């Protein structure tokens, strides 16, 4: 709020630049009572701002009469009611969020680590994909070693990965 229209101070008239800024707020019903009074006083004495004010009011009235695109999508209001219901449920569950967070501290380290990994992979998909590739490669190598395909006998040269002698290495 500009100093010219604050209550309790001298009631100086608004300048046209300040009034133009408040005209839109006034037309939309967003101006405070003090701002509304200052605009009305200024518009009463300034013909240019009065014309601009009348134009703003006409524009606002015309926009209010136009059909809204959302009105045709959900005539019965069922979608709005469903959204409100889901929001209320989420807010109710949010009250239990603090209790769930403290319960998480009593869970084991593995459960908390797993929950953290799930969140990180959801928030950073590329990181999740890279982690899955690395885990897959590691698991594949462990399976290969446990099957005896990766063990190198003493005195033999190491075999490269792939098909060697009809066996997967």
Buried (B, 14 or more C-beta within 10 A) or exposed (E): EBEBBEEEEEEEBBEEEBBBEBBBBBBEEEBBEBBBBBBEBBBEEBEEBBEBBEEBEEEBEEEEEEEEEEEEEEEEEEEEEEEEEEEEEEEEEEEEEEEEEEEEEEEEEEEEEEEEEEEEBEEEEEEBEEBEEEEEEEEEEEEBEEEEBBEEEEEEEEEEEEEEEEEEE
